[in-house]
Amino acid sequence: MACSSVFGQVDQERKLTFDVASIKVAPPGGRSFGTKGGPGTPDPERITYTNLTLQGLLRDAYKVQQVIGPGWLEQERFDIIAKVPKGTKSPQVRQMLQTLLKERFRVVAHTESREFSVYELVVGKNGFKLKESAQDPKSAAGQPAEDGSAGFEIIDGKHVRATFSKEPIGILLAYLGGSEDRPVLDKTGLTGRYDFTLEYAPDGSPAEVSGSFPTFRSAIEQLGLKLQPSKAQLDVLIVESAERTPTPN
């Protein structure tokens, strides 16, 4: 088992930070969650994380699928609004989020490599069923293309509508990882960006709530994708300690 520090790297290099960041506990019953804004979007100097758990924020910041730590990491939800320095690139935003979580939540953590039972996301036998997003004019002109976006909302007070725009198929891994009992790896071989919408019943919904709505796992089968079991060596973020309440704004 390999072990390495994830926070020392930030301090050894130039520390990257948001210009300003506000963190608040998300109000109960939030109707949407996700990330908006930042580099490559129409609002590059402002990024908003809405109704996300600290576990989800850590997965986003460190690009890992597994976060192990106190149970409250996946219970408490937060809203974060941050001002991004002009000219910042997407990988730098992740480093800024790392710094924010370290300083405001006093997160102490390290990574380990472990073997896991996993699911592989693959194309089904009948083939993939989505068309790629229209080509970005910026990309055609040799300029950096806009990043994709994902949004979630509660419909009918029961179900979730997930809308993805110009996103790679790999975006599904984060959301499958939150609903499956194993990490999920992208083995589709699909390298394009896509626009699609999924409507599904949250996992654990009673039959009278689910109705005709599929689970998220079943919904992706409508895209011509499926999950198959396998094993793989993965990096895991081990949270040694963290403050449940962030330092004041």
matplotlib code that plots the C-alpha trace (Angstrom):
import matplotlib.pyplot as plt

x = [0.0, 1.5, 1.0, 1.7, 0.9, -1.6, -1.3, 2.5, 2.6, 0.4, 2.6, 5.9, 4.7, 3.1, -0.1, -3.1, -6.1, -9.4, -9.5, -12.5, -14.6, -17.9, -19.0, -22.4, -24.3, -26.8, -30.5, -32.4, -34.5, -32.3, -33.8, -30.5, -26.9, -23.7, -21.0, -21.4, -19.1, -15.3, -12.7, -14.2, -17.7, -19.5, -18.6, -14.9, -14.1, -16.8, -17.4, -20.4, -20.6, -24.3, -25.6, -22.5, -21.2, -17.6, -17.0, -18.2, -16.0, -13.0, -13.7, -13.8, -10.7, -8.5, -10.1, -10.5, -13.6, -13.1, -13.0, -12.8, -13.4, -16.0, -19.6, -20.7, -18.5, -21.4, -24.2, -23.5, -24.1, -22.5, -22.9, -19.6, -19.2, -15.6, -14.0, -11.5, -8.4, -8.4, -6.6, -7.0, -7.2, -9.4, -6.6, -5.6, -9.2, -9.0, -5.8, -7.6, -10.4, -7.8, -6.4, -9.8, -10.8, -7.5, -7.8, -11.5, -12.4, -8.9, -8.8, -5.8, -5.6, -3.4, -3.7, -3.3, -3.4, -5.7, -7.2, -11.0, -13.9, -15.1, -17.7, -16.5, -18.7, -18.8, -20.8, -23.7, -24.0, -26.4, -24.0, -23.9, -27.1, -26.1, -24.7, -21.8, -22.4, -22.1, -18.4, -17.4, -16.5, -13.5, -12.1, -12.5, -10.5, -7.7, -8.7, -9.5, -13.0, -15.5, -15.8, -19.0, -21.6, -23.9, -27.0, -29.4, -32.9, -35.7, -38.9, -42.3, -40.7, -39.6, -37.4, -34.1, -33.5, -29.8, -28.9, -25.4, -24.0, -20.8, -19.7, -17.5, -19.1, -16.6, -18.8, -21.2, -18.6, -18.8, -22.6, -22.5, -19.8, -22.2, -25.0, -23.2, -21.5, -18.3, -16.1, -16.9, -14.3, -14.8, -14.0, -16.2, -13.4, -15.7, -13.7, -16.3, -18.5, -22.2, -25.5, -28.1, -30.7, -31.5, -34.6, -34.5, -35.7, -33.1, -31.7, -33.8, -37.0, -40.1, -42.1, -44.8, -42.2, -40.2, -43.2, -42.1, -38.8, -35.6, -32.7, -29.7, -28.0, -30.9, -31.3, -27.8, -28.8, -31.0, -27.7, -26.4, -24.1, -23.9, -21.9, -19.9, -18.0, -14.2, -11.2, -8.6, -5.9, -7.2, -6.0, -8.1, -8.2, -8.1, -9.4, -7.5, -9.4, -11.6, -13.8, -17.5, -18.0, -15.9, -14.1, -16.2, -16.3]
y = [0.0, 3.3, 6.5, 10.1, 13.6, 15.7, 19.0, 19.4, 19.7, 22.8, 24.5, 23.6, 25.3, 28.7, 28.5, 29.1, 30.8, 32.3, 36.1, 35.9, 33.0, 32.8, 29.5, 28.9, 25.9, 25.0, 25.5, 22.2, 21.0, 22.6, 22.0, 22.0, 21.1, 21.3, 23.6, 26.6, 29.2, 29.4, 29.1, 28.3, 29.5, 32.8, 33.7, 32.8, 34.9, 33.5, 29.9, 28.6, 25.3, 24.7, 22.3, 20.0, 17.8, 18.2, 14.7, 15.8, 19.0, 16.8, 14.5, 17.5, 19.1, 16.0, 14.2, 11.0, 8.7, 7.5, 9.7, 7.9, 9.9, 10.9, 10.0, 13.7, 14.4, 13.1, 14.6, 18.3, 20.4, 23.8, 26.6, 28.2, 31.3, 32.2, 34.9, 33.4, 35.4, 36.6, 34.2, 31.1, 27.7, 24.8, 22.7, 25.8, 26.1, 22.6, 23.7, 26.8, 24.6, 22.4, 25.4, 26.6, 23.3, 23.0, 26.6, 26.9, 23.3, 22.5, 19.3, 17.1, 14.2, 11.9, 9.6, 5.8, 3.3, 0.4, -2.4, -2.2, -4.0, -1.6, -1.1, -0.3, 2.0, 0.5, 0.8, -1.7, -4.3, -2.2, 0.8, 4.3, 6.4, 10.0, 12.5, 14.8, 18.5, 21.0, 22.0, 25.0, 27.9, 28.8, 25.3, 25.4, 28.6, 27.1, 28.8, 27.0, 25.5, 26.3, 23.9, 21.8, 22.3, 20.1, 21.1, 19.3, 20.2, 18.5, 18.1, 17.2, 17.4, 13.8, 13.2, 14.6, 16.1, 16.2, 18.3, 18.0, 20.4, 19.8, 17.3, 14.2, 10.8, 10.7, 13.3, 10.5, 8.7, 11.2, 10.8, 7.0, 6.9, 8.6, 6.1, 2.8, 0.5, 0.5, 3.1, 3.5, 3.7, 5.1, 2.3, 3.5, 4.8, 7.8, 11.0, 13.5, 16.0, 15.5, 17.2, 15.0, 15.0, 12.3, 12.1, 9.6, 8.7, 9.1, 5.8, 4.4, 6.1, 4.0, 2.5, 5.1, 7.8, 6.0, 5.3, 5.1, 6.9, 4.7, 4.8, 6.8, 3.5, 2.4, 5.9, 5.7, 2.5, 4.8, 6.3, 2.9, 2.5, -0.2, -1.1, -4.3, -5.6, -5.7, -4.9, -2.0, -0.2, 3.3, 6.3, 7.0, 10.3, 9.5, 12.3, 12.2, 15.2, 18.1, 20.8, 20.3, 24.1, 26.2, 29.3, 32.5, 34.4]
z = [0.0, -1.0, 1.0, 0.2, 1.5, -0.5, 1.4, 1.5, -2.3, -2.2, 0.4, -1.4, -4.5, -4.8, -2.7, -5.0, -3.3, -4.3, -4.0, -1.7, -0.6, 1.3, 3.0, 4.4, 5.6, 2.9, 3.8, 4.3, 1.4, -1.3, -4.7, -6.7, -6.2, -8.3, -9.5, -11.8, -13.2, -13.3, -16.1, -19.5, -18.6, -19.3, -15.6, -15.4, -12.3, -10.1, -9.1, -7.0, -5.3, -4.3, -1.7, -1.7, 1.1, 2.2, 0.9, -2.6, -2.4, -1.5, -4.4, -6.7, -5.3, -5.5, -8.3, -6.3, -6.2, -2.7, 0.4, 3.8, 7.0, 9.6, 8.7, 8.7, 5.6, 3.5, 5.7, 6.2, 3.0, 2.2, -0.3, -1.4, -3.6, -4.6, -6.6, -9.0, -10.0, -13.6, -16.0, -13.7, -15.4, -14.3, -12.7, -10.6, -9.4, -7.9, -6.1, -4.8, -3.5, -1.8, 0.0, 0.9, 2.5, 4.3, 5.8, 6.5, 7.5, 8.9, 6.7, 7.3, 4.9, 2.8, -0.1, -0.2, -3.1, -2.4, -4.4, -4.7, -6.2, -8.8, -11.5, -15.0, -17.1, -20.6, -23.8, -24.0, -26.7, -28.7, -28.8, -27.6, -28.1, -27.8, -30.4, -29.5, -28.6, -31.4, -31.9, -29.9, -32.3, -30.0, -30.3, -34.1, -34.1, -32.1, -28.8, -25.5, -25.6, -22.9, -20.0, -19.7, -17.0, -15.0, -13.1, -10.8, -9.6, -7.7, -9.8, -8.4, -5.0, -5.4, -8.5, -9.8, -13.2, -14.1, -17.1, -18.7, -21.3, -23.3, -20.7, -21.2, -20.3, -17.4, -15.6, -14.8, -12.6, -9.8, -9.5, -10.0, -7.3, -4.9, -5.4, -6.0, -3.4, -5.4, -7.2, -10.9, -13.6, -17.2, -19.7, -22.5, -24.7, -25.5, -25.8, -27.0, -25.2, -25.0, -24.1, -22.3, -19.5, -17.1, -14.8, -12.0, -8.5, -5.8, -4.4, -1.6, -2.7, -1.8, -4.6, -4.4, -5.0, -7.7, -9.8, -13.4, -12.7, -12.9, -10.5, -11.7, -12.6, -14.7, -16.3, -17.8, -19.7, -21.8, -23.0, -24.2, -21.1, -18.4, -15.3, -15.1, -12.0, -11.9, -9.6, -9.7, -7.8, -6.8, -4.9, -1.9, 0.1, 3.9, 6.0, 9.3, 10.8, 9.8, 11.5, 11.0, 11.2, 8.8, 10.1, 9.8, 6.5]

ax = plt.figure().add_subplot(projection="3d")
ax.plot(x, y, z, "-o")
ax.set_aspect("equal")
plt.show()
